[in-house]
Amino acid sequence: MRYYLTTPIYYVNSSPHIGHAYTTIAADALVRHHKQRGDETFFLTGTDENASKVYRVAEERGLDPKAYVDEIVEQWKELPKLVDAEYDFFIRTSDEGHHRVVQEFLQRIYDNGDIYQDVYSGLYCVQCEEFKSEADLVDGLCAEHGVAPERIEETNWFFRLSAYQEKLLELYDQRPDFVLPRFRYNEARSFIAGGLEDFSVSRAGQPWGIPIPWDPDQVTYVWVDALINYLSALSYAREGEDLREKFWPHAHHLLGKDILRFHCVYWPALLLSAGFEVPQQLFVHGWLLLDDRKISKSLGNVVDPLDLVDVYGSDAVRFWALRSVSFGQDGNASLDGLHERYERELGNDLGNLVSRTTAMIARYRDGRIAPGEPNDELKALLDGLRVKLVDRFDAWDLTGALEDAWEVVRWLNRHVEATAPWQLAKDDTRAAELDAVLYDLGDGLRALAVALSPFVPRTAPQILAALRQPVDVRLDRISYGLTPASDGIEAAAPLFPRVDQPTAAA
């Protein structure tokens, strides 16, 4: 099997914040899981650089636009590294390879008769690079950015989106899982059913951008240019190879709800016009709200992921982001909540379990564990977890997958209390019982490390190392009894050392 996953390409108008990290973390967890299954994966992320706003800011600073984006893009390249996201390619829409494919793509649409020239007269928000109707505004302002859009009038090239209304409805009706969650599918389909208007694919009077192939005096509308990145990247990500045939049929897009219309309506229509397959699936996640407010620079509640990672480590930030909010929904997270989950769930539930287990193996059995009497309850629990994780990840339910794993964490903690190895160790006649309990704890933790590895990729190998096990995180390793007799286990250092300041990252 193959699995191709994309994040949205991030707009380089400012520095990355935790909202951007949220999407990247989720994407990385999904890709890591598919690798566990043995799938051949490709993970794409990158930056959207051809916007009007970029040109204006560069001009204000007296910089060439390319020099400006070259400077700011470095912060965006650091974001995935910061949260341990292992992408295969980082696309920049200023890449020559991207420009080439965009022009080829547009030419195909033009040749198909789906492009015509007309005058656009109306409102345009430079902040979100979007044409607006009066109905989109709140008190005359862009609902997203709180600024008044500019009124523009210019001759543009338009795409016949209206001609694809029935084809899109047919696509949605044939593929009820094309967009997830289901309520986002309903939102997109309702928009299509409400009637589609043609939209501009070009902008006039702006030198920064990708020239329209048949009219080089105009540049490609930034949203059209940006969407094509998902296809263009595959054509030049690996030198001398075109990966489109290999990976495009397996494309999955992960995106935030604010860009649903572009991805779930405009993009499939453009692909159909150009003669390409539409993606396998699009998943629209909600916003990670901080204290019930959307994270945005204009609101002044931006949290720098670097600050959080510096205090708590990348695994804790990944865990908190995917555990705090049911993935797909809007949900409220807080920095206090991060601290609480770090201490209670990561520190106590998981960290202490690893410390206690390894300390007892070292103390009572000189660092050795070996299989004893099989534990049917634990076997059923681990077999169930393996199956559940596949179902959860197929449904993009990352929060549910973490909860399934945590049920096993809680079971192991209850097992420690119920069996009381420190009492068994006092009675030589119960040696076999103690051996079995310690083995079950070690084997359960080994399987858990595999299950949690997409979420906490630094911690999982530490758990395996503490148990003297190889770092093998294939999905079928989430199974009972795969820990061989092992020696040399010592009391493990705390996985999540105490952090004193609850909101040190704020």
FIDREN-983729 format. One record per residue (C-alpha): residue in three letters; y, x, z. Coordinates in steps of 0.5 Angstrom, whole numbers, padded with zeros to 4 digits, always signed. Each point is the difference from the previous one (the first is absolute). Example, Ala and Ser with C-alpha at 12.3 -4.5 7.8 and 13.67 -1.06 7.14 Angstrom:
2
ALA-0009+0025+0016SER+0007+0002-0002
# end
This chain:
506
MET+0000+0000+0000ARG+0007+0002-0001TYR+0006-0002+0004TYR+0008+0001-0002LEU+0005-0001+0005THR+0007+0000-0001THR+0006-0001+0005PRO+0007-0002-0002ILE+0004+0006-0003TYR+0005+0001+0006TYR+0008-0001-0002VAL+0003+0007+0001ASN+0007-0003+0003SER-0001+0002+0007SER-0005+0004+0004PRO-0007-0003+0002HIS-0001-0005+0006ILE-0006-0003+0004GLY+0000-0006-0005HIS-0002+0005-0006ALA-0005+0004+0004TYR-0003-0007+0002THR-0002-0001-0007THR-0002+0007-0001ILE-0005+0000+0006ALA-0003-0006-0002ALA-0001+0002-0007ASP-0003+0007+0002ALA-0005-0004+0005LEU-0002-0004-0006VAL-0002+0006-0004ARG-0003+0004+0005HIS-0005-0006+0002HIS-0002-0001-0008LYS-0001+0008+0000GLN-0005-0002+0006ARG-0004-0005-0004GLY+0000+0006-0006ASP+0005-0003-0004GLU+0003+0004-0005THR+0008-0001+0002PHE+0007+0002-0003PHE+0006-0001+0005LEU+0007-0001-0003THR+0006+0000+0004GLY+0007+0003-0002THR+0008-0001-0001ASP+0004-0005-0005GLU+0006+0004-0002ASN+0003-0003-0006ALA+0004-0005+0004SER+0008-0002-0001LYS+0001+0002+0007VAL-0003+0007-0001TYR+0005+0001-0006ARG+0006-0003+0004VAL-0002+0004+0007ALA-0001+0007-0004GLU+0007-0001-0004GLU+0004-0001+0007ARG-0003+0006+0002GLY+0001+0004-0006LEU-0007+0001-0002ASP-0004-0001-0006PRO-0005-0005+0001LYS-0006+0004-0001ALA+0003+0005+0005TYR+0001-0005+0005VAL-0007-0003+0000ASP-0003+0007+0000GLU+0003+0001+0007ILE-0002-0007+0003VAL-0007-0001-0003GLU-0002+0006+0005GLN+0001-0005+0006TRP-0005-0005-0004LYS-0005+0005-0001GLU+0000+0002+0007LEU-0002-0007+0002PRO-0007-0001-0002LYS-0001+0007+0003LEU+0003-0002+0007VAL-0005-0006+0000ASP-0006+0004-0002ALA+0000-0004-0007GLU-0004+0004-0005TYR+0002-0003-0007ASP-0002+0003-0006PHE+0006+0000-0004PHE+0008-0001+0002ILE+0003-0003-0006ARG+0008+0000-0001THR+0003-0004-0006SER+0004+0006-0002ASP-0006+0003-0002GLU-0001+0001-0008GLY-0007-0003+0000HIS+0003-0006+0003HIS+0005-0001-0005ARG-0004+0001-0006VAL-0005-0005+0002VAL+0006-0005+0002GLN+0002+0001-0007GLU-0007-0001-0003PHE-0001-0007+0004LEU+0007-0003-0001GLN-0001+0002-0008ARG-0007-0004+0000ILE+0004-0006+0003TYR+0005+0000-0005ASP-0005+0001-0005ASN-0003-0006+0002GLY+0006-0004-0001ASP+0001-0001+0008ILE+0007+0003+0000TYR+0007-0003-0002GLN+0007+0002+0000ASP+0005-0005+0004VAL+0006+0000+0005TYR-0001+0001+0008SER+0005-0003+0003GLY-0001-0001+0008LEU-0001+0003+0007TYR-0003+0007+0001CYS-0002+0003+0007VAL+0001+0007-0001GLN-0003+0001+0007CYS-0007-0003-0002GLU+0001+0001-0008GLU-0001-0007-0001PHE+0003-0006-0004LYS+0002-0005+0004SER+0001-0008+0000GLU+0005-0004+0004ALA-0007-0003+0003ASP-0002+0007+0002LEU+0006+0001+0005VAL+0002-0001+0007ASP+0007-0002+0001GLY+0002+0004-0007LEU-0004+0006+0003CYS-0007+0003-0002ALA-0005-0002+0005GLU-0003+0007+0000HIS+0006+0004+0001GLY+0006-0004+0002VAL+0005+0002-0005ALA+0003-0004-0006PRO-0003+0001-0007GLU+0004+0003-0005ARG+0001-0005-0006ILE-0002+0003-0007GLU+0000-0001-0007GLU-0003+0004-0005THR-0004+0000-0006ASN-0008+0001+0002TRP-0007+0000-0003PHE-0004-0006+0003PHE-0007-0001+0001ARG-0003-0007-0001LEU-0003-0001+0006SER+0000-0007-0001ALA-0005+0001-0005TYR-0005+0002+0005GLN+0001-0006+0005GLU-0007-0003-0002LYS-0004+0006-0001LEU+0002+0002+0007LEU-0002-0007+0003GLU-0006+0001-0004LEU-0001+0007+0003TYR+0001-0002+0007ASP-0004-0006+0000GLN-0006+0004-0003ARG+0001+0005+0005PRO+0001-0003+0007ASP+0000+0007+0004PHE+0005+0003-0005VAL+0005+0000+0005LEU-0001+0001+0007PRO+0001-0003+0006ARG-0001-0007-0003PHE+0007-0003+0002ARG+0003+0006-0004TYR-0004-0002-0006ASN+0002-0007+0001GLU+0008+0002+0000ALA-0001+0004-0006ARG-0004-0005-0004SER+0005-0006+0002PHE+0006+0005-0002ILE-0004+0000-0007ALA-0001-0007+0000GLY+0007-0002+0001GLY+0002+0003-0007LEU+0001+0007-0002GLU+0007+0003-0003ASP+0000+0006-0004PHE+0003+0006+0003SER+0004+0007-0002VAL-0004+0006-0001SER+0006+0004-0002ARG+0007+0002+0003ALA+0006+0002-0004GLY+0005+0005+0002GLN-0004+0005+0005PRO-0002+0007-0003TRP-0006+0001+0006GLY-0006-0003-0002ILE-0006-0001-0005PRO+0004-0001-0007ILE-0003-0006-0004PRO-0004+0002-0005TRP+0003-0004-0006ASP+0007+0000+0003PRO+0002+0007+0004ASP+0007-0003+0002GLN-0004-0004+0005VAL-0005+0002+0006THR-0006-0004+0003TYR+0002-0004+0005VAL-0003+0004+0006TRP-0005-0006+0003VAL-0003+0000-0007ASP+0000+0008+0000ALA-0003+0000+0007LEU-0006-0005-0001ILE-0002+0004-0006ASN-0001+0006+0005TYR-0007-0003+0002LEU-0003+0001-0007SER+0005+0006-0002ALA-0003+0005+0006LEU-0007-0001-0002SER+0002+0003-0007TYR+0003+0007+0003ALA-0003+0001+0007ARG-0005+0005-0002GLU+0002+0005-0005GLY-0004-0001-0007GLU-0003-0007+0002ASP+0002-0007-0001LEU-0003-0004+0006ARG+0002-0007-0002GLU-0006-0002-0003LYS-0004+0003+0006PHE+0004-0003+0006TRP+0005-0006-0003PRO-0006-0005+0000HIS+0000+0001+0007ALA+0007-0001+0002HIS+0002-0003+0007HIS+0007+0000+0002LEU+0003+0000+0007LEU+0007-0003+0001GLY+0005-0003+0004LYS+0002-0007+0000ASP+0007+0001-0002ILE-0002+0003-0007LEU-0006-0006-0001ARG+0004-0003-0006PHE+0000+0007-0004HIS-0007+0001+0001CYS-0004-0006+0000VAL+0004-0004-0006TYR+0004+0005-0004TRP-0005+0006+0000PRO-0006-0004-0002ALA+0004-0003-0006LEU+0002+0007-0002LEU-0007+0002+0000LEU-0002-0006-0004SER+0005+0001-0005ALA-0001+0008-0001GLY-0008-0001-0001PHE-0002+0002+0007GLU-0005-0003+0005VAL+0004-0002+0006PRO-0002+0003+0007GLN-0006-0002+0004GLN+0004-0002+0006LEU+0007+0000+0003PHE+0000-0001+0008VAL+0007-0002+0003HIS+0001+0003+0007GLY+0006-0003+0004TRP+0005+0004+0004LEU-0001+0004+0006LEU+0006-0003+0004LEU+0003+0004+0006ASP+0002-0004+0006ASP+0000-0006-0005ARG+0004+0003-0005LYS-0001+0003-0007ILE+0000+0007+0000SER+0006+0002-0005LYS+0006+0005+0000SER+0005-0005+0000LEU-0003-0003+0006GLY+0001+0007+0003ASN-0008-0001+0003VAL-0003+0005-0004VAL-0005+0004+0004ASP-0002+0007-0003PRO-0007+0001-0001LEU+0001+0007+0002ASP+0002-0001+0007LEU-0006-0005+0001VAL-0005+0005-0002ASP+0004+0006+0004VAL-0001-0004+0006TYR-0007-0004-0001GLY-0003+0004-0006SER-0002-0003-0006ASP-0007-0004+0002ALA+0004-0003+0005VAL+0005-0003-0005ARG-0005-0002-0005PHE-0004-0004+0005TRP+0006-0003+0003ALA+0003-0002-0007LEU-0007-0003-0002ARG-0002-0003+0007SER+0007-0003+0002VAL+0001-0005-0006SER-0005-0004-0003PHE+0000+0003-0007GLY+0003-0004-0005GLN+0004-0004+0004ASP+0007+0001+0003GLY-0001+0003+0007ASN+0004+0003+0006ALA-0001+0007+0002SER+0004+0004+0005LEU+0000+0007+0003ASP-0002-0003+0007GLY-0006-0003-0004LEU-0001+0007-0003HIS+0000+0003+0007GLU-0005-0005+0003ARG-0005+0000-0005TYR+0000+0008+0000GLU-0001+0000+0007ARG-0005-0006+0001GLU-0004+0000-0006LEU+0000+0007-0003GLY+0001+0003+0007ASN-0004-0004+0004ASP-0005-0004-0004LEU-0002+0005-0005GLY+0003+0007+0003ASN-0003-0001+0007LEU-0007-0002-0003VAL-0001+0006-0004SER+0003+0004+0006ARG-0005-0003+0005THR-0006+0000-0005THR+0000+0007-0002ALA+0002+0002+0008MET-0006-0004+0002ILE-0005+0003-0005ALA+0003+0007+0002ARG-0001-0001+0007TYR-0007-0004+0000ARG-0003+0003-0006ASP+0003+0007-0001GLY+0003-0002-0006ARG-0006-0003-0003ILE-0002-0007-0003ALA-0006-0002-0004PRO-0003-0007-0002GLY-0003-0004+0006GLU-0002-0008+0000PRO+0003-0003-0006ASN+0006-0005+0002ASP-0001-0006-0005GLU+0007-0003+0003LEU+0004+0006-0002LYS-0004+0000-0007ALA+0002-0007-0002LEU+0007+0001+0002LEU+0001+0007-0004ASP-0004-0004-0006GLY+0004-0006+0000LEU+0007+0005+0001ARG-0002+0003-0007VAL-0001-0006-0003LYS+0006-0003+0003LEU+0005+0006-0003VAL-0002-0001-0007ASP+0001-0007+0000ARG+0007+0001+0004PHE+0002+0006-0005ASP-0002-0005-0006ALA+0005-0005+0003TRP+0005+0005+0002ASP+0000-0002+0007LEU+0001+0007+0003THR+0002-0003+0007GLY-0006-0004+0000ALA-0004+0006-0002LEU+0003+0004+0006GLU-0002-0006+0005ASP-0007+0000-0002ALA+0000+0008+0001TRP+0003-0001+0007GLU-0005-0005+0002VAL-0005+0005+0000VAL+0005+0005+0004ARG+0000-0006+0005TRP-0007-0001+0000LEU-0002+0008+0001ASN+0005+0000+0006ARG-0003-0006+0003HIS-0007+0003-0001VAL+0003+0006+0004GLU+0002-0004+0006ALA-0007-0004+0000THR-0005+0005-0001ALA+0004+0005+0005PRO-0002+0007-0002TRP+0002+0003+0006GLN-0004-0004+0004LEU-0006+0001-0004ALA+0001+0008+0000LYS-0002-0001+0008ASP-0007-0003-0002ASP-0005+0005-0003THR-0004-0006-0001ARG+0005-0003-0005ALA+0001+0007-0004ALA-0003-0004-0007GLU+0005-0006+0002LEU+0006+0005+0000ASP-0002+0004-0006ALA+0000-0007-0004VAL+0007-0002+0003LEU+0003+0007-0002TYR-0003+0000-0007ASP+0002-0007-0001LEU+0008+0002+0002GLY+0000+0006-0004ASP-0004-0003-0006GLY+0005-0006+0000LEU+0006+0004+0000ARG-0002+0004-0006ALA-0001-0007-0004LEU+0007-0002+0003ALA+0003+0007-0002VAL-0003-0002-0007ALA+0003-0007+0000LEU+0007+0002+0002SER+0001+0006-0004PRO+0004-0004-0005PHE+0005-0002+0005VAL+0000+0006+0004PRO-0002+0006-0004ARG+0002+0006+0005THR-0004-0003+0006ALA-0006-0002-0004PRO-0002+0007-0001GLN+0002+0002+0007ILE-0005-0005+0003LEU-0006+0002-0005ALA+0002+0008+0002ALA+0000-0002+0008LEU-0007-0003-0001ARG-0002+0006-0005GLN-0001-0004-0006PRO+0001+0001-0007VAL+0006-0003-0003ASP-0003-0005-0004VAL+0003-0007-0001ARG-0004-0003-0005LEU+0000-0007+0001ASP-0008+0000+0001ARG+0001+0004+0006ILE+0003-0006+0004SER-0007-0001+0002TYR-0004+0001+0007GLY-0004+0006+0001LEU+0002+0005-0005THR+0003+0005+0005PRO-0006+0005+0001ALA-0002+0004+0006SER+0007+0004+0002ASP+0002+0006+0004GLY+0006+0003+0002ILE+0004-0006+0002GLU+0006+0001+0005ALA+0005-0004+0003ALA+0005-0002-0005ALA+0007+0001+0001PRO+0004-0006+0000LEU+0001-0003-0007PHE+0007-0004+0001PRO+0003+0004+0005ARG+0005-0003+0005VAL+0007-0002-0003ASP+0005-0001+0005GLN+0006-0003-0004PRO-0001-0007-0002THR+0005+0000-0005ALA+0001+0007-0001ALA+0000-0001-0008ALA+0006-0005+0000
# end
